[in-house]
Amino acid sequence: MSPTKPLAVITGASSGIGRAFAKVFAQHGFNLILCARREDKLTELATELAPLCEAHVVALDLSKRKGPQKLFAAASEIGPVDTLINNAGTAYQGRFASMPRERIQDMVHLNMRALSETCALFLPQMLAAKKGKILNVSSVVGFQAVPGMALYSASKAFVLSFTESLAEETRCSGIKVCALCPGLTDTEMVDDLGTEHVPGAQLMMSQPEDVALQGYNALHQGEVIRIPGILNQAVVNWAHYQPRWLIRMLAGIAERSNLAAHPGTVTPDKS
């Protein structure tokens, strides 16, 4: 690996925002470790990025108990990691009572446990080097309760709170920590959730390339929270000043039309 280029680890890199992150970091002079379950998609992406950087493929399932440790071991053989992008995640659209038990476990393990364990593995090296960057992908739903996506919104609230705390713990250490909180983004996950039934969904839809670039810029500018999109920012700011019962009720009204059409939509984990 070229010693002149920093190394970035990107999870959930096989599609969507993770794939877009890989392209952004490659264009900005990084070598990459691409992690996801779908090896064929990762290999295809690595080949596409070959003219720009060295891209190493690590195909594994981070929701499995030893997944984060396996990723860290693979990365340790490649070189010191400058940047960690925790993007892998899964979602579920539907009433919590109808959510399959195995999906509850998968979401908890991937969206929360794997993310925090991955941070715990890579952070000590960064602290020792007095430099490094961590970006955790949360969501605008992490700011509020979302009926119909109860566990997903709770998992993203965890990511947001965890990232803010980590940013403060590492203040003045040379480490930059950022929570990227996108709204609806044109990815496979959002397609599977059937958002065509959500009022105003298309108006607020972002492109993964724009979201990834905003995440890259926010991380390097030292921001702790970045919400891509003016409309998303406006909604989050408006909700901040409203009573929680009102936001919860409005979210419930908006979601019921979608629940009627999609009583329980599991997004295949396409990371």
Contacts in CASP RR format, 6 or more apart in sequence:
PFRMAT RR
TARGET T0000
AUTHOR 0000-0000-0000
METHOD contacts of the structure
MODEL  1
MSPTKPLAVITGASSGIGRAFAKVFAQHGFNLILCARREDKLTELATELA
PLCEAHVVALDLSKRKGPQKLFAAASEIGPVDTLINNAGTAYQGRFASMP
RERIQDMVHLNMRALSETCALFLPQMLAAKKGKILNVSSVVGFQAVPGMA
LYSASKAFVLSFTESLAEETRCSGIKVCALCPGLTDTEMVDDLGTEHVPG
AQLMMSQPEDVALQGYNALHQGEVIRIPGILNQAVVNWAHYQPRWLIRML
AGIAERSNLAAHPGTVTPDKS
1 7 0 8 1.000
1 31 0 8 1.000
1 54 0 8 1.000
1 78 0 8 1.000
1 79 0 8 1.000
2 31 0 8 1.000
2 54 0 8 1.000
5 29 0 8 1.000
5 30 0 8 1.000
5 31 0 8 1.000
5 53 0 8 1.000
5 54 0 8 1.000
6 29 0 8 1.000
6 30 0 8 1.000
6 31 0 8 1.000
6 82 0 8 1.000
6 83 0 8 1.000
7 30 0 8 1.000
7 31 0 8 1.000
7 32 0 8 1.000
7 33 0 8 1.000
7 75 0 8 1.000
7 78 0 8 1.000
7 79 0 8 1.000
7 80 0 8 1.000
7 81 0 8 1.000
7 82 0 8 1.000
7 83 0 8 1.000
8 25 0 8 1.000
8 30 0 8 1.000
8 31 0 8 1.000
8 32 0 8 1.000
8 33 0 8 1.000
8 81 0 8 1.000
8 82 0 8 1.000
8 83 0 8 1.000
8 84 0 8 1.000
8 85 0 8 1.000
9 32 0 8 1.000
9 33 0 8 1.000
9 35 0 8 1.000
9 71 0 8 1.000
9 75 0 8 1.000
9 81 0 8 1.000
9 83 0 8 1.000
9 84 0 8 1.000
9 85 0 8 1.000
9 122 0 8 1.000
10 18 0 8 1.000
10 21 0 8 1.000
10 22 0 8 1.000
10 25 0 8 1.000
10 32 0 8 1.000
10 33 0 8 1.000
10 34 0 8 1.000
10 35 0 8 1.000
10 85 0 8 1.000
10 87 0 8 1.000
11 18 0 8 1.000
11 35 0 8 1.000
11 36 0 8 1.000
11 62 0 8 1.000
11 71 0 8 1.000
11 85 0 8 1.000
11 86 0 8 1.000
11 87 0 8 1.000
11 88 0 8 1.000
11 114 0 8 1.000
11 118 0 8 1.000
11 271 0 8 1.000
12 18 0 8 1.000
12 35 0 8 1.000
12 36 0 8 1.000
12 87 0 8 1.000
12 88 0 8 1.000
12 89 0 8 1.000
12 271 0 8 1.000
13 19 0 8 1.000
13 21 0 8 1.000
13 22 0 8 1.000
13 32 0 8 1.000
13 34 0 8 1.000
13 35 0 8 1.000
13 36 0 8 1.000
13 42 0 8 1.000
13 45 0 8 1.000
13 87 0 8 1.000
13 271 0 8 1.000
14 34 0 8 1.000
14 36 0 8 1.000
14 37 0 8 1.000
14 38 0 8 1.000
14 41 0 8 1.000
14 42 0 8 1.000
14 45 0 8 1.000
14 270 0 8 1.000
14 271 0 8 1.000
15 36 0 8 1.000
15 38 0 8 1.000
15 41 0 8 1.000
15 187 0 8 1.000
15 188 0 8 1.000
15 270 0 8 1.000
15 271 0 8 1.000
16 185 0 8 1.000
16 187 0 8 1.000
16 188 0 8 1.000
16 189 0 8 1.000
16 208 0 8 1.000
17 87 0 8 1.000
17 137 0 8 1.000
17 182 0 8 1.000
17 185 0 8 1.000
17 187 0 8 1.000
17 208 0 8 1.000
17 211 0 8 1.000
17 212 0 8 1.000
18 85 0 8 1.000
18 87 0 8 1.000
18 208 0 8 1.000
18 212 0 8 1.000
19 45 0 8 1.000
19 208 0 8 1.000
20 208 0 8 1.000
20 209 0 8 1.000
20 211 0 8 1.000
20 212 0 8 1.000
20 213 0 8 1.000
21 85 0 8 1.000
21 87 0 8 1.000
21 212 0 8 1.000
21 215 0 8 1.000
21 216 0 8 1.000
22 32 0 8 1.000
22 34 0 8 1.000
22 45 0 8 1.000
22 49 0 8 1.000
22 55 0 8 1.000
23 49 0 8 1.000
23 209 0 8 1.000
23 212 0 8 1.000
24 209 0 8 1.000
24 212 0 8 1.000
24 213 0 8 1.000
24 216 0 8 1.000
25 32 0 8 1.000
25 53 0 8 1.000
25 83 0 8 1.000
25 85 0 8 1.000
25 216 0 8 1.000
26 32 0 8 1.000
26 49 0 8 1.000
26 52 0 8 1.000
26 53 0 8 1.000
26 55 0 8 1.000
27 52 0 8 1.000
28 216 0 8 1.000
29 52 0 8 1.000
29 53 0 8 1.000
30 53 0 8 1.000
30 82 0 8 1.000
30 83 0 8 1.000
31 53 0 8 1.000
31 54 0 8 1.000
31 55 0 8 1.000
31 56 0 8 1.000
32 46 0 8 1.000
32 49 0 8 1.000
32 53 0 8 1.000
32 54 0 8 1.000
32 55 0 8 1.000
32 56 0 8 1.000
33 55 0 8 1.000
33 56 0 8 1.000
33 58 0 8 1.000
33 71 0 8 1.000
33 74 0 8 1.000
33 75 0 8 1.000
33 78 0 8 1.000
33 81 0 8 1.000
34 42 0 8 1.000
34 45 0 8 1.000
34 46 0 8 1.000
34 55 0 8 1.000
34 56 0 8 1.000
34 57 0 8 1.000
34 58 0 8 1.000
35 42 0 8 1.000
35 58 0 8 1.000
35 59 0 8 1.000
35 60 0 8 1.000
35 62 0 8 1.000
35 71 0 8 1.000
35 88 0 8 1.000
36 42 0 8 1.000
36 59 0 8 1.000
36 88 0 8 1.000
36 271 0 8 1.000
37 59 0 8 1.000
37 60 0 8 1.000
37 61 0 8 1.000
37 269 0 8 1.000
37 271 0 8 1.000
38 59 0 8 1.000
38 270 0 8 1.000
38 271 0 8 1.000
39 57 0 8 1.000
39 59 0 8 1.000
42 57 0 8 1.000
42 58 0 8 1.000
42 59 0 8 1.000
43 57 0 8 1.000
45 55 0 8 1.000
46 55 0 8 1.000
46 56 0 8 1.000
46 57 0 8 1.000
49 55 0 8 1.000
56 74 0 8 1.000
56 78 0 8 1.000
58 70 0 8 1.000
58 71 0 8 1.000
58 74 0 8 1.000
58 75 0 8 1.000
60 67 0 8 1.000
60 70 0 8 1.000
60 71 0 8 1.000
61 67 0 8 1.000
62 68 0 8 1.000
62 71 0 8 1.000
62 88 0 8 1.000
62 110 0 8 1.000
62 114 0 8 1.000
62 118 0 8 1.000
62 271 0 8 1.000
63 90 0 8 1.000
63 106 0 8 1.000
63 109 0 8 1.000
63 110 0 8 1.000
63 114 0 8 1.000
63 269 0 8 1.000
64 109 0 8 1.000
65 109 0 8 1.000
67 114 0 8 1.000
68 114 0 8 1.000
68 117 0 8 1.000
68 118 0 8 1.000
68 121 0 8 1.000
69 117 0 8 1.000
69 121 0 8 1.000
71 118 0 8 1.000
71 121 0 8 1.000
72 118 0 8 1.000
72 121 0 8 1.000
72 122 0 8 1.000
75 81 0 8 1.000
75 122 0 8 1.000
80 125 0 8 1.000
80 129 0 8 1.000
81 122 0 8 1.000
81 125 0 8 1.000
81 126 0 8 1.000
82 131 0 8 1.000
82 132 0 8 1.000
82 133 0 8 1.000
83 132 0 8 1.000
83 133 0 8 1.000
83 134 0 8 1.000
83 135 0 8 1.000
83 219 0 8 1.000
84 118 0 8 1.000
84 119 0 8 1.000
84 122 0 8 1.000
84 133 0 8 1.000
84 134 0 8 1.000
84 135 0 8 1.000
85 135 0 8 1.000
85 137 0 8 1.000
86 115 0 8 1.000
86 118 0 8 1.000
86 119 0 8 1.000
86 134 0 8 1.000
86 135 0 8 1.000
86 136 0 8 1.000
86 137 0 8 1.000
86 159 0 8 1.000
87 137 0 8 1.000
87 271 0 8 1.000
88 110 0 8 1.000
88 114 0 8 1.000
88 115 0 8 1.000
88 271 0 8 1.000
89 107 0 8 1.000
89 110 0 8 1.000
89 111 0 8 1.000
89 137 0 8 1.000
89 269 0 8 1.000
89 271 0 8 1.000
90 103 0 8 1.000
90 106 0 8 1.000
90 107 0 8 1.000
90 110 0 8 1.000
90 111 0 8 1.000
90 189 0 8 1.000
90 267 0 8 1.000
90 269 0 8 1.000
90 271 0 8 1.000
91 107 0 8 1.000
91 149 0 8 1.000
91 152 0 8 1.000
91 189 0 8 1.000
91 193 0 8 1.000
91 267 0 8 1.000
92 99 0 8 1.000
92 103 0 8 1.000
92 107 0 8 1.000
92 149 0 8 1.000
92 151 0 8 1.000
92 152 0 8 1.000
92 264 0 8 1.000
92 265 0 8 1.000
92 266 0 8 1.000
92 267 0 8 1.000
93 148 0 8 1.000
93 149 0 8 1.000
93 193 0 8 1.000
93 194 0 8 1.000
93 258 0 8 1.000
93 259 0 8 1.000
93 262 0 8 1.000
93 264 0 8 1.000
93 265 0 8 1.000
93 266 0 8 1.000
93 267 0 8 1.000
94 148 0 8 1.000
94 149 0 8 1.000
94 259 0 8 1.000
94 262 0 8 1.000
94 263 0 8 1.000
94 264 0 8 1.000
94 265 0 8 1.000
95 148 0 8 1.000
95 259 0 8 1.000
95 263 0 8 1.000
95 264 0 8 1.000
96 148 0 8 1.000
96 150 0 8 1.000
96 151 0 8 1.000
98 263 0 8 1.000
98 264 0 8 1.000
99 151 0 8 1.000
99 264 0 8 1.000
100 266 0 8 1.000
103 266 0 8 1.000
104 151 0 8 1.000
106 269 0 8 1.000
107 151 0 8 1.000
107 152 0 8 1.000
107 155 0 8 1.000
108 151 0 8 1.000
108 155 0 8 1.000
110 269 0 8 1.000
110 271 0 8 1.000
111 152 0 8 1.000
111 155 0 8 1.000
111 156 0 8 1.000
111 158 0 8 1.000
111 159 0 8 1.000
112 155 0 8 1.000
112 158 0 8 1.000
112 159 0 8 1.000
115 136 0 8 1.000
115 159 0 8 1.000
115 162 0 8 1.000
116 162 0 8 1.000
119 134 0 8 1.000
119 136 0 8 1.000
119 162 0 8 1.000
119 166 0 8 1.000
122 134 0 8 1.000
123 134 0 8 1.000
123 166 0 8 1.000
123 170 0 8 1.000
123 175 0 8 1.000
126 132 0 8 1.000
126 133 0 8 1.000
126 134 0 8 1.000
126 175 0 8 1.000
127 170 0 8 1.000
127 173 0 8 1.000
127 175 0 8 1.000
130 173 0 8 1.000
130 174 0 8 1.000
131 174 0 8 1.000
131 175 0 8 1.000
132 174 0 8 1.000
132 175 0 8 1.000
132 176 0 8 1.000
133 175 0 8 1.000
133 176 0 8 1.000
133 177 0 8 1.000
133 178 0 8 1.000
133 219 0 8 1.000
133 220 0 8 1.000
134 163 0 8 1.000
134 166 0 8 1.000
134 175 0 8 1.000
134 176 0 8 1.000
134 177 0 8 1.000
134 178 0 8 1.000
135 177 0 8 1.000
135 178 0 8 1.000
135 179 0 8 1.000
135 180 0 8 1.000
135 215 0 8 1.000
135 218 0 8 1.000
135 219 0 8 1.000
136 159 0 8 1.000
136 162 0 8 1.000
136 163 0 8 1.000
136 177 0 8 1.000
136 178 0 8 1.000
136 179 0 8 1.000
136 180 0 8 1.000
137 159 0 8 1.000
137 179 0 8 1.000
137 180 0 8 1.000
137 182 0 8 1.000
138 156 0 8 1.000
138 157 0 8 1.000
138 159 0 8 1.000
138 160 0 8 1.000
138 163 0 8 1.000
138 179 0 8 1.000
138 180 0 8 1.000
138 181 0 8 1.000
139 152 0 8 1.000
139 153 0 8 1.000
139 156 0 8 1.000
139 159 0 8 1.000
139 181 0 8 1.000
139 182 0 8 1.000
139 183 0 8 1.000
140 181 0 8 1.000
140 182 0 8 1.000
140 183 0 8 1.000
140 227 0 8 1.000
140 232 0 8 1.000
140 235 0 8 1.000
140 236 0 8 1.000
141 149 0 8 1.000
141 152 0 8 1.000
141 153 0 8 1.000
141 156 0 8 1.000
141 183 0 8 1.000
142 153 0 8 1.000
142 154 0 8 1.000
142 156 0 8 1.000
142 157 0 8 1.000
142 159 0 8 1.000
142 160 0 8 1.000
142 181 0 8 1.000
143 157 0 8 1.000
143 160 0 8 1.000
143 181 0 8 1.000
143 236 0 8 1.000
143 239 0 8 1.000
143 240 0 8 1.000
144 153 0 8 1.000
144 239 0 8 1.000
144 244 0 8 1.000
144 247 0 8 1.000
144 248 0 8 1.000
144 251 0 8 1.000
145 153 0 8 1.000
145 154 0 8 1.000
145 244 0 8 1.000
145 247 0 8 1.000
145 248 0 8 1.000
145 251 0 8 1.000
146 152 0 8 1.000
146 153 0 8 1.000
146 251 0 8 1.000
146 255 0 8 1.000
147 248 0 8 1.000
147 251 0 8 1.000
147 252 0 8 1.000
147 255 0 8 1.000
147 256 0 8 1.000
148 252 0 8 1.000
148 255 0 8 1.000
148 258 0 8 1.000
148 259 0 8 1.000
149 255 0 8 1.000
156 181 0 8 1.000
159 179 0 8 1.000
160 179 0 8 1.000
160 181 0 8 1.000
160 225 0 8 1.000
163 177 0 8 1.000
163 178 0 8 1.000
163 179 0 8 1.000
163 224 0 8 1.000
163 225 0 8 1.000
164 179 0 8 1.000
164 224 0 8 1.000
164 225 0 8 1.000
166 177 0 8 1.000
167 176 0 8 1.000
167 177 0 8 1.000
167 178 0 8 1.000
167 224 0 8 1.000
170 177 0 8 1.000
176 219 0 8 1.000
176 220 0 8 1.000
176 222 0 8 1.000
177 224 0 8 1.000
178 215 0 8 1.000
178 218 0 8 1.000
178 219 0 8 1.000
178 222 0 8 1.000
178 223 0 8 1.000
178 224 0 8 1.000
178 225 0 8 1.000
178 226 0 8 1.000
179 224 0 8 1.000
179 225 0 8 1.000
179 226 0 8 1.000
180 211 0 8 1.000
180 214 0 8 1.000
180 215 0 8 1.000
180 218 0 8 1.000
180 226 0 8 1.000
180 228 0 8 1.000
181 225 0 8 1.000
181 226 0 8 1.000
181 227 0 8 1.000
181 228 0 8 1.000
181 232 0 8 1.000
181 236 0 8 1.000
182 206 0 8 1.000
182 211 0 8 1.000
182 227 0 8 1.000
182 228 0 8 1.000
182 232 0 8 1.000
183 204 0 8 1.000
183 206 0 8 1.000
183 227 0 8 1.000
183 228 0 8 1.000
183 229 0 8 1.000
183 232 0 8 1.000
184 190 0 8 1.000
184 195 0 8 1.000
184 198 0 8 1.000
184 201 0 8 1.000
184 204 0 8 1.000
184 205 0 8 1.000
184 206 0 8 1.000
185 205 0 8 1.000
185 206 0 8 1.000
185 207 0 8 1.000
185 208 0 8 1.000
185 211 0 8 1.000
186 205 0 8 1.000
186 206 0 8 1.000
186 207 0 8 1.000
186 208 0 8 1.000
187 208 0 8 1.000
188 267 0 8 1.000
188 270 0 8 1.000
189 267 0 8 1.000
189 270 0 8 1.000
190 205 0 8 1.000
192 265 0 8 1.000
192 266 0 8 1.000
192 267 0 8 1.000
192 268 0 8 1.000
193 262 0 8 1.000
193 265 0 8 1.000
193 267 0 8 1.000
194 258 0 8 1.000
194 261 0 8 1.000
194 262 0 8 1.000
194 265 0 8 1.000
195 201 0 8 1.000
195 205 0 8 1.000
195 258 0 8 1.000
196 202 0 8 1.000
197 257 0 8 1.000
197 258 0 8 1.000
197 260 0 8 1.000
197 261 0 8 1.000
197 262 0 8 1.000
198 254 0 8 1.000
198 255 0 8 1.000
198 257 0 8 1.000
198 258 0 8 1.000
199 254 0 8 1.000
199 257 0 8 1.000
203 231 0 8 1.000
204 231 0 8 1.000
204 232 0 8 1.000
204 235 0 8 1.000
206 228 0 8 1.000
206 229 0 8 1.000
206 232 0 8 1.000
210 228 0 8 1.000
211 228 0 8 1.000
214 226 0 8 1.000
214 228 0 8 1.000
214 229 0 8 1.000
215 226 0 8 1.000
215 228 0 8 1.000
217 226 0 8 1.000
218 226 0 8 1.000
227 233 0 8 1.000
227 236 0 8 1.000
239 247 0 8 1.000
END
